[in-house]
Amino acid sequence: MAIPIQMPSLSPTMTEGKIVKWLKKQGDKVSSGDAVAEVETDKSNLEIEAYDDGYLLQVLVGEGEMAKVGAPIAYIGAKGEKVGAGKQVAPAAAPPEQKPQPAPAAPAPQAAAKPASSGGGDNRIAIQMPSLSPTMTEGKIVKWLKKQGDKVSSGDAVAEVETDKSNLEIEAYDNGTLAEIVVGENQMAKVGAPIAYLTAKGAKAAPAAPAAQPKPPAPAPEKPAAAKPAAAPAQAGGRRLRASPVAKRIAREKGLDLTQVSGSGPSGRVVKRDIEEALARGPAAVPAAKKAPAAQPAPGVRPEPTVLPLSSMRKVIAQRMTEVKPGVPHFYLTIEVDMEAASKVREEAKAMDLKVSVNDLIVKAVAMAVRRYPKINVSLQGDKVVQFHSVDVGIAVALEEGLITPILRDADQKGLQAIASGVRELAERARKRALKPEEYTGGSITVSNLGMYGIDQFVAVINPPQASILAVGAVSEKAVVRDGQLAVRKMMTATLSCDHRVIDGAIGAEFLRELRGLLEHPTRLLF
C-alpha cells in the first residue's frame, strides 16, 4: 500500500512550504531517515525525511511548487506499486488528535482549557512519535528531557524513547514552549501519534501538572538503593542533567558517567568537547555504579516472582518470529567441520597479539562462501526475488532483553583483523543500545554462534528479510576416523536454515561444502 509523504510543520508559523529541490527522484529506493526533499519555509530551508522504507513511487509537488502543511507531496511504497489517482489522504489531519492516548489522567481538562487562549489550537504544534526503525510501530517514553513550561528550540532533544531496537532521542522541529505532555514516562505511543504539544512564542503554556503523574509506583522499593547515588551529582538545584545528543552518544559508547563531567556549553550543557577532555584525563572520572545486592529471602520462604512488562524489543521479536516460522518453509542442512587448522590460525594470531576469535574466522569464511555462491545471497520480498550483490553478514548478539543482529557490511572484502575489530565494535554498541537503524537492517545471511555457551548443535530461525541463517555450535574434541585410523580432532557442528521458497537444498549444500573447505584450509581465507 502506497504511503504518503506529507508536508510537515517545520516552524510554529508555517502553513505551507515550497519544494526547493528533490533529493530523491521518482523510482529511487528510500530508507527510513533518508532526506528526500529540501523545503523552503517561512523561516529557513530544511530537509524532509522519510519515515518508511520503500521506493519513491510518485512526486506530487514539483520543485518550485507550494504545498499546504499536512498535504501529501509524494508517495512511497513497494517497487512497481501503482498509486491511486486521487489525492484523498485524510490521515493528514488525524495525528494531532490526542484521543487515541487515554493513558494520562490530566490531558483531558487541559485540552478543554487550551481553546480559550489559543483559539482552537492554531498555536499548538504536535510533537509526534516518529518512526525510528523500519519495524517500529510504537515506542515507549523512557524519559522526558524537557518539562512542561520549558522553552524548546528546533533541534533540542525533548524525550528519550525506547524502540524495538535501541534507545534514541526525539528532537523538536519547531521553536516554542512545551505546553502539554500527552504521553508520560514509561507509557507507549503509536508511531505518528502526538506525545506532546508546543505553543508558539508568546502563547501561554498550561501549568506543569501532568509531568508528575505518569510515574509508575511499582519500582519504588528498588530505586532508593540503586538510583539515588548516580542521580544526585546530576541535579544541582533540582535541575536535570543537560547534555547534547552527540555528547550522550559518545559517553554511552565509551562508558563515561555524564554526572561526573562539567559542562561548558550554554546553561552548563555537556557538549562533545567536554566528553573528549574527560576521556583524555583518563578513567578517574568514570566510577562504575555498583549494583545493590539483591535481598536474600528468609530461610524457608519462597521468593515471589518478578513481573516485568514486555519490552518493545521483545514484542517485535515475538511478532516477527510468529510471522516468519509459520509463513516461511524452513529446511535445515547440517555439517561437521574439522576446526584443527582454524584453531591453529587463531593461536598464531594470539601469539602475535592479534585479537582474532574462532567466530571471526567463521564470519570471514561465511562471507567468502556467500561471494562464491551468490545464489544464497537472495531475499524474497513480496512476489519478487531480490538478489544482493554485496555480502553483508549479520552477527547475532544476545542482550538481556532479547536479540539483535548488527550487520558487518562488505564482510567478504575485509581482512581477518578488520572483521575482528568490526564485530567487536558492533557487538559493544549493540549491548549499549547505540546502533543506528542502518546498522541492523538488511544483510545477506546471519551467523548465530552459541558455542561459547557449550551448545554442540542447534537450529536457528531465519532473520527476515534474509533467506538463510547459520547456527554454529562449540568447537570440541571428538573421536573421528581419519585415513582409516581413530583420531581426536577439534570438531564443530554447523546447521544452515534456508527459506525453501528461494533457496533449494542443492544450493545450500554447495554453500556448506565451500564453507567447510574454507575453514578446514584457512589459508584460503587470505586469497
MILORO-445283 format. One record per residue (C-alpha): residue number from 1; x, y, z. Coordinates in steps of 0.2 Angstrom, whole numbers, plus 5000, padded with zeros to 4 digits. Each point is the difference from the previous one (the first is absolute). Layout:
(node NUM (X Y Z))
...
END
This chain:
(node 1 (5000 5000 5000))
(node 2 (5007 5017 4995))
(node 3 (5004 5011 5014))
(node 4 (4999 5019 4999))
(node 5 (5015 5012 5004))
(node 6 (4991 5015 5007))
(node 7 (5006 5018 5002))
(node 8 (5005 5001 5018))
(node 9 (4999 5016 5011))
(node 10 (5018 5005 5001))
(node 11 (4997 5017 5009))
(node 12 (4986 5006 5013))
(node 13 (4993 5012 4987))
(node 14 (5002 4989 4984))
(node 15 (4984 4997 4991))
(node 16 (5008 4995 4983))
(node 17 (5017 4996 4993))
(node 18 (5008 5001 4983))
(node 19 (5010 4985 4993))
(node 20 (5017 5007 4996))
(node 21 (5008 4984 4994))
(node 22 (4996 4981 5000))
(node 23 (5015 4991 5007))
(node 24 (4992 4983 4994))
(node 25 (4993 4997 4983))
(node 26 (4985 4990 4995))
(node 27 (5005 4982 5000))
(node 28 (5014 5002 5013))
(node 29 (5001 4988 5015))
(node 30 (4996 5009 5017))
(node 31 (5004 4995 5017))
(node 32 (4993 5006 5016))
(node 33 (5010 5016 5005))
(node 34 (5005 5004 4983))
(node 35 (4999 5019 4995))
(node 36 (4988 5000 4985))
(node 37 (4997 5018 4996))
(node 38 (5006 5018 5005))
(node 39 (4986 5011 5005))
(node 40 (4999 5019 5002))
(node 41 (4990 5006 5015))
(node 42 (4996 5017 5006))
(node 43 (5015 4998 5011))
(node 44 (5014 4991 4991))
(node 45 (5004 4986 4988))
(node 46 (4999 4982 5008))
(node 47 (5000 4982 4995))
(node 48 (4985 4988 5000))
(node 49 (5004 4983 5006))
(node 50 (4991 4984 4996))
(node 51 (4992 4989 5014))
(node 52 (4998 4984 4990))
(node 53 (5010 4989 4988))
(node 54 (4995 4998 4982))
(node 55 (5002 5008 4983))
(node 56 (4995 5017 4995))
(node 57 (4985 4996 4990))
(node 58 (4993 5017 4995))
(node 59 (5005 5018 5003))
(node 60 (4984 5011 5002))
(node 61 (5008 5017 5003))
(node 62 (5014 5005 4988))
(node 63 (5015 5011 5004))
(node 64 (4995 5018 5002))
(node 65 (4982 4995 5004))
(node 66 (4991 5003 5017))
(node 67 (4990 4988 5011))
(node 68 (4990 5003 5015))
(node 69 (5006 4992 5017))
(node 70 (4993 4982 5001))
(node 71 (4997 4999 4981))
(node 72 (5008 4985 4992))
(node 73 (5015 5005 4989))
(node 74 (5005 4982 4994))
(node 75 (4997 4982 5003))
(node 76 (5011 4986 5004))
(node 77 (4997 4981 5000))
(node 78 (5005 4984 4992))
(node 79 (5010 5000 4984))
(node 80 (4988 5001 4985))
(node 81 (4984 5003 5011))
(node 82 (4987 5011 4992))
(node 83 (4994 5015 5009))
(node 84 (4981 5005 5000))
(node 85 (4996 5015 4989))
(node 86 (4992 5009 5014))
(node 87 (5009 5010 5013))
(node 88 (4987 4995 5014))
(node 89 (5011 4999 5015))
(node 90 (4990 5004 5015))
(node 91 (5012 4994 5012))
(node 92 (5010 5016 4999))
(node 93 (4988 5008 5012))
(node 94 (4999 4985 5012))
(node 95 (5017 5000 5009))
(node 96 (4997 5016 5010))
(node 97 (4985 4992 5009))
(node 98 (5004 4993 5018))
(node 99 (4985 4989 5001))
(node 100 (5010 4984 4997))
(node 101 (5011 5003 5015))
(node 102 (4988 4998 5015))
(node 103 (5014 4995 5012))
(node 104 (5004 5017 5009))
(node 105 (4986 5006 5012))
(node 106 (5003 5019 4998))
(node 107 (5001 5004 4981))
(node 108 (4981 5000 4998))
(node 109 (4996 5015 5011))
(node 110 (5015 5009 4993))
(node 111 (4995 4997 4982))
(node 112 (4983 5008 5005))
(node 113 (5010 5015 5007))
(node 114 (5011 5003 4985))
(node 115 (4987 5007 4987))
(node 116 (4995 5014 5012))
(node 117 (5018 5007 4998))
(node 118 (5006 4994 4983))
(node 119 (4985 5001 4990))
(node 120 (4996 4982 4996))
(node 121 (5018 4993 5000))
(node 122 (5007 5011 4986))
(node 123 (5016 5004 5010))
(node 124 (5002 4982 5006))
(node 125 (5012 4989 4990))
(node 126 (5000 4981 5003))
(node 127 (5016 4991 5004))
(node 128 (4997 4982 4993))
(node 129 (5008 4984 5003))
(node 130 (5011 4997 4985))
(node 131 (5005 4984 4992))
(node 132 (5018 4997 5006))
(node 133 (5002 4983 4992))
(node 134 (4992 4991 4985))
(node 135 (4991 4987 5012))
(node 136 (4994 5013 5013))
(node 137 (4981 5002 5002))
(node 138 (5001 5007 5018))
(node 139 (5012 5007 5012))
(node 140 (5002 5003 5019))
(node 141 (5004 5016 5008))
(node 142 (5015 4996 5011))
(node 143 (5003 5018 5006))
(node 144 (4994 5017 4996))
(node 145 (5016 5012 4998))
(node 146 (4989 5015 5000))
(node 147 (4986 5004 5013))
(node 148 (4983 5009 4997))
(node 149 (5003 5018 4999))
(node 150 (5018 4999 4993))
(node 151 (5005 5010 4985))
(node 152 (5005 4988 4985))
(node 153 (5010 5004 4985))
(node 154 (5000 4991 4983))
(node 155 (5013 4986 5002))
(node 156 (4999 4998 5019))
(node 157 (4998 4983 5007))
(node 158 (4983 4999 5009))
(node 159 (4998 4982 5004))
(node 160 (5009 4983 5001))
(node 161 (4991 4986 4992))
(node 162 (5002 4981 5001))
(node 163 (4997 4992 4983))
(node 164 (5000 4982 4995))
(node 165 (5019 5002 4996))
(node 166 (5008 5013 5011))
(node 167 (4997 5016 5011))
(node 168 (5000 5015 4989))
(node 169 (4996 5019 5003))
(node 170 (4986 5009 4992))
(node 171 (5004 5018 4994))
(node 172 (4988 5014 4998))
(node 173 (4998 5008 4983))
(node 174 (4992 5016 5006))
(node 175 (5004 5014 5012))
(node 176 (4988 5004 5014))
(node 177 (4995 4994 5018))
(node 178 (4996 4983 5005))
(node 179 (4981 5002 5004))
(node 180 (4994 4983 5003))
(node 181 (5007 4983 5003))
(node 182 (4987 4987 4993))
(node 183 (5011 4984 5003))
(node 184 (5008 4998 5016))
(node 185 (5016 4991 5005))
(node 186 (4999 4981 4998))
(node 187 (4985 5001 4989))
(node 188 (4998 4995 4982))
(node 189 (4995 5009 4984))
(node 190 (4996 4995 4983))
(node 191 (5012 5006 4986))
(node 192 (4992 5017 4993))
(node 193 (4990 5003 5016))
(node 194 (5002 5016 5010))
(node 195 (5011 4998 5016))
(node 196 (5000 5019 5004))
(node 197 (4995 5017 4994))
(node 198 (5010 5016 4997))
(node 199 (4993 5018 5000))
(node 200 (5008 5013 4990))
(node 201 (5010 5014 5007))
(node 202 (4989 5012 5011))
(node 203 (4986 4987 5003))
(node 204 (4998 4994 5018))
(node 205 (5003 4982 5005))
(node 206 (4989 4991 5012))
(node 207 (5006 4997 5018))
(node 208 (5013 4986 5002))
(node 209 (4988 4987 5007))
(node 210 (5000 4984 4989))
(node 211 (5019 4998 5000))
(node 212 (4999 4993 5018))
(node 213 (4986 4988 4998))
(node 214 (5006 4987 4988))
(node 215 (5013 4993 5012))
(node 216 (4997 4981 5004))
(node 217 (4999 4996 5018))
(node 218 (5006 4982 4998))
(node 219 (5019 5003 4999))
(node 220 (5001 5011 5016))
(node 221 (5007 4987 5012))
(node 222 (5016 4997 4989))
(node 223 (5004 5018 4995))
(node 224 (5006 5008 5017))
(node 225 (5015 4987 5000))
(node 226 (5005 5001 4982))
(node 227 (4995 5016 4992))
(node 228 (5002 5014 5012))
(node 229 (5019 5000 5001))
(node 230 (5002 5001 4981))
(node 231 (4987 5013 4998))
(node 232 (5005 5012 5014))
(node 233 (5016 5008 4992))
(node 234 (4989 5003 4984))
(node 235 (4988 5011 5009))
(node 236 (5006 5017 5006))
(node 237 (4986 5010 5007))
(node 238 (4987 4987 4994))
(node 239 (5005 5002 4982))
(node 240 (5001 4986 4987))
(node 241 (5017 4995 4993))
(node 242 (5003 5009 4984))
(node 243 (5010 4992 4986))
(node 244 (4999 5001 4981))
(node 245 (4995 4984 4990))
(node 246 (5017 4998 4993))
(node 247 (5008 5001 5018))
(node 248 (4988 4987 5006))
(node 249 (5004 4988 4986))
(node 250 (5018 5001 5002))
(node 251 (4999 4999 5019))
(node 252 (4989 4984 4998))
(node 253 (5012 4992 4988))
(node 254 (5015 5004 5011))
(node 255 (4992 4995 5016))
(node 256 (5002 5018 5007))
(node 257 (4989 5005 5015))
(node 258 (4993 5017 4994))
(node 259 (4996 5005 5018))
(node 260 (5019 5002 5003))
(node 261 (5003 5012 4985))
(node 262 (4999 5019 5002))
(node 263 (4991 5008 4985))
(node 264 (5007 5015 4991))
(node 265 (4985 5003 4989))
(node 266 (4985 5011 5002))
(node 267 (4992 4998 5017))
(node 268 (5014 4988 5005))
(node 269 (4995 4988 4986))
(node 270 (5013 4986 4997))
(node 271 (5006 5001 4982))
(node 272 (5011 4989 4990))
(node 273 (5016 5010 5005))
(node 274 (4997 4996 5018))
(node 275 (4998 4981 4997))
(node 276 (5017 5000 4990))
(node 277 (5009 5010 5014))
(node 278 (4993 4988 5013))
(node 279 (5005 4985 4990))
(node 280 (5018 5007 4998))
(node 281 (5001 5002 5019))
(node 282 (4999 4981 5002))
(node 283 (4988 4989 5009))
(node 284 (5000 5010 5016))
(node 285 (4983 5007 4995))
(node 286 (4992 4984 4996))
(node 287 (4995 4992 5017))
(node 288 (4989 4984 4997))
(node 289 (4984 5000 5009))
(node 290 (4999 4985 5010))
(node 291 (4984 4990 5000))
(node 292 (4992 4998 5017))
(node 293 (5000 4982 5005))
(node 294 (4983 4992 4999))
(node 295 (4991 4997 5016))
(node 296 (5001 4982 5006))
(node 297 (4984 4991 5005))
(node 298 (4998 4994 5017))
(node 299 (5003 4981 5002))
(node 300 (4985 4990 4995))
(node 301 (4992 5014 4991))
(node 302 (4997 4999 4981))
(node 303 (5004 5016 4991))
(node 304 (4986 5007 4990))
(node 305 (5003 5001 4981))
(node 306 (5004 5017 4992))
(node 307 (4987 5006 4987))
(node 308 (5008 5010 4987))
(node 309 (4991 5009 4985))
(node 310 (5004 4993 4983))
(node 311 (5014 5012 4993))
(node 312 (4997 5008 4982))
(node 313 (5014 4989 4994))
(node 314 (4993 4984 5006))
(node 315 (4983 5004 4993))
(node 316 (5007 5002 4983))
(node 317 (5010 4984 5001))
(node 318 (4984 4991 5005))
(node 319 (4990 5007 4986))
(node 320 (5013 4997 4987))
(node 321 (5005 4983 5005))
(node 322 (4981 4995 5000))
(node 323 (4999 5007 4983))
(node 324 (5015 4992 4993))
(node 325 (4999 4982 5007))
(node 326 (4983 4996 4993))
(node 327 (5002 5011 4985))
(node 328 (5017 4994 4994))
(node 329 (5003 4982 4995))
(node 330 (5017 4996 5009))
(node 331 (5012 4986 4996))
(node 332 (5016 4996 5009))
(node 333 (5017 4993 4994))
(node 334 (5013 4995 5013))
(node 335 (5018 4997 4998))
(node 336 (5015 4996 5011))
(node 337 (5016 5010 4998))
(node 338 (5017 4995 5005))
(node 339 (5006 5016 5008))
(node 340 (5018 4994 5004))
(node 341 (5009 5011 4987))
(node 342 (4988 5015 5004))
(node 343 (5004 4999 5019))
(node 344 (5019 5000 4996))
(node 345 (4997 5016 4990))
(node 346 (4992 5008 5015))
(node 347 (5014 4995 5011))
(node 348 (5013 5007 4988))
(node 349 (4990 5017 5000))
(node 350 (5000 4999 5019))
(node 351 (5019 4998 5000))
(node 352 (5001 5016 4990))
(node 353 (4989 5010 5012))
(node 354 (4986 5000 4987))
(node 355 (4982 4998 5007))
(node 356 (4992 4987 4988))
(node 357 (4987 4988 5006))
(node 358 (4993 4984 4993))
(node 359 (4984 5010 4996))
(node 360 (5010 5013 4990))
(node 361 (5007 4986 4989))
(node 362 (4982 4993 4998))
(node 363 (4993 5017 4995))
(node 364 (5014 5002 4987))
(node 365 (4998 4982 4993))
(node 366 (4981 5003 4999))
(node 367 (5003 5017 4990))
(node 368 (5011 4992 4988))
(node 369 (4989 4985 4997))
(node 370 (4985 5011 4997))
(node 371 (5011 5010 4987))
(node 372 (5004 4984 4991))
(node 373 (4982 4993 5001))
(node 374 (4990 5016 4997))
(node 375 (4984 4989 4998))
(node 376 (4999 5000 5019))
(node 377 (5001 5019 5000))
(node 378 (4982 5003 4997))
(node 379 (4984 5006 5008))
(node 380 (4981 4997 4996))
(node 381 (4991 5017 5001))
(node 382 (4982 4999 4995))
(node 383 (4999 4991 4984))
(node 384 (5018 5004 4995))
(node 385 (5017 4992 5003))
(node 386 (5013 5013 5005))
(node 387 (5017 4995 4996))
(node 388 (5014 5009 5010))
(node 389 (5016 5005 4992))
(node 390 (5009 5005 5016))
(node 391 (5004 4987 5014))
(node 392 (4994 5007 5017))
(node 393 (5001 4988 5015))
(node 394 (4989 5002 5015))
(node 395 (5007 4994 5017))
(node 396 (4987 4995 5013))
(node 397 (5003 5009 5016))
(node 398 (4991 4995 5016))
(node 399 (4993 5014 5011))
(node 400 (4992 4999 5017))
(node 401 (4983 5004 4992))
(node 402 (5002 4991 4984))
(node 403 (5010 4998 4984))
(node 404 (5007 5012 4987))
(node 405 (5010 4997 4984))
(node 406 (5012 5014 4996))
(node 407 (5006 4999 4982))
(node 408 (5018 4999 4994))
(node 409 (5000 5008 4983))
(node 410 (5011 4994 4986))
(node 411 (5006 4986 5011))
(node 412 (5008 4990 4985))
(node 413 (5011 5015 4996))
(node 414 (5007 5002 5018))
(node 415 (5015 4991 5007))
(node 416 (5000 4990 5016))
(node 417 (5006 5014 5011))
(node 418 (4987 5012 4993))
(node 419 (4986 4987 5003))
(node 420 (5006 4997 5018))
(node 421 (5000 5019 5004))
(node 422 (4984 5003 4991))
(node 423 (4990 4986 5008))
(node 424 (5006 5005 5017))
(node 425 (4996 5018 4998))
(node 426 (4982 4996 4993))
(node 427 (4997 4988 5014))
(node 428 (5005 5013 5014))
(node 429 (4989 5013 4992))
(node 430 (4986 4988 4999))
(node 431 (5001 4996 5018))
(node 432 (5000 5019 5004))
(node 433 (4984 5001 4989))
(node 434 (5010 5013 4989))
(node 435 (4998 4993 4983))
(node 436 (4993 5010 4986))
(node 437 (4985 4992 4990))
(node 438 (5011 4998 4984))
(node 439 (5012 4989 5011))
(node 440 (4988 4987 5004))
(node 441 (4989 4999 4984))
(node 442 (5002 4990 4984))
(node 443 (5014 4988 4999))
(node 444 (5004 4984 4989))
(node 445 (5001 4987 5014))
(node 446 (5001 4999 5019))
(node 447 (5013 4990 5011))
(node 448 (4993 4995 5016))
(node 449 (5013 4992 5011))
(node 450 (4995 4992 5017))
(node 451 (5017 4990 5002))
(node 452 (5006 5011 5014))
(node 453 (4985 4994 5010))
(node 454 (5005 4982 4997))
(node 455 (4986 4996 4988))
(node 456 (5006 4986 4987))
(node 457 (4987 5002 4987))
(node 458 (4983 5010 4998))
(node 459 (4989 5007 4986))
(node 460 (4996 5018 4998))
(node 461 (4985 5009 4993))
(node 462 (5003 5011 4985))
(node 463 (5002 5019 5003))
(node 464 (4989 5008 4987))
(node 465 (5001 5007 4987))
(node 466 (5016 4989 4999))
(node 467 (4998 4982 4992))
(node 468 (5012 4991 5010))
(node 469 (5009 4999 5017))
(node 470 (5015 4989 5006))
(node 471 (4999 4993 5018))
(node 472 (5017 4996 5007))
(node 473 (5004 4989 5015))
(node 474 (5015 4998 5011))
(node 475 (5017 4994 4994))
(node 476 (5004 4984 5010))
(node 477 (5011 4985 4999))
(node 478 (4992 4985 4992))
(node 479 (5005 4983 4995))
(node 480 (5000 4999 4981))
(node 481 (5007 4988 4987))
(node 482 (5014 5007 4989))
(node 483 (5008 4989 4987))
(node 484 (4993 4985 5007))
(node 485 (5007 5004 5018))
(node 486 (4991 5006 5015))
(node 487 (5006 5018 5004))
(node 488 (4995 5014 5012))
(node 489 (4996 5016 4991))
(node 490 (4992 5017 5004))
(node 491 (4983 4999 4992))
(node 492 (4986 5013 4998))
(node 493 (4982 4997 4994))
(node 494 (4991 5013 4989))
(node 495 (4982 5000 4995))
(node 496 (4994 5010 4985))
(node 497 (4981 5006 5001))
(node 498 (4994 5005 4982))
(node 499 (4984 5007 4993))
(node 500 (4994 4987 4988))
(node 501 (4990 5012 4990))
(node 502 (5016 5008 4993))
(node 503 (5014 4988 5005))
(node 504 (5001 4981 4995))
(node 505 (5009 4986 5009))
(node 506 (5013 4999 4987))
(node 507 (5005 5018 5002))
(node 508 (5001 4999 5018))
(node 509 (5010 4984 4999))
(node 510 (5013 5009 4988))
(node 511 (5001 5015 5012))
(node 512 (5004 4988 5015))
(node 513 (5013 4990 4990))
(node 514 (5009 5016 4996))
(node 515 (4999 5006 5018))
(node 516 (5007 4984 5006))
(node 517 (5014 5001 4988))
(node 518 (5004 5018 5005))
(node 519 (5001 4996 5018))
(node 520 (5009 4983 4999))
(node 521 (5013 5009 4989))
(node 522 (5000 5018 5007))
(node 523 (5015 5006 4989))
(node 524 (4986 5001 4987))
(node 525 (4992 5014 5010))
(node 526 (5015 5011 4995))
(node 527 (4997 4999 4981))
END
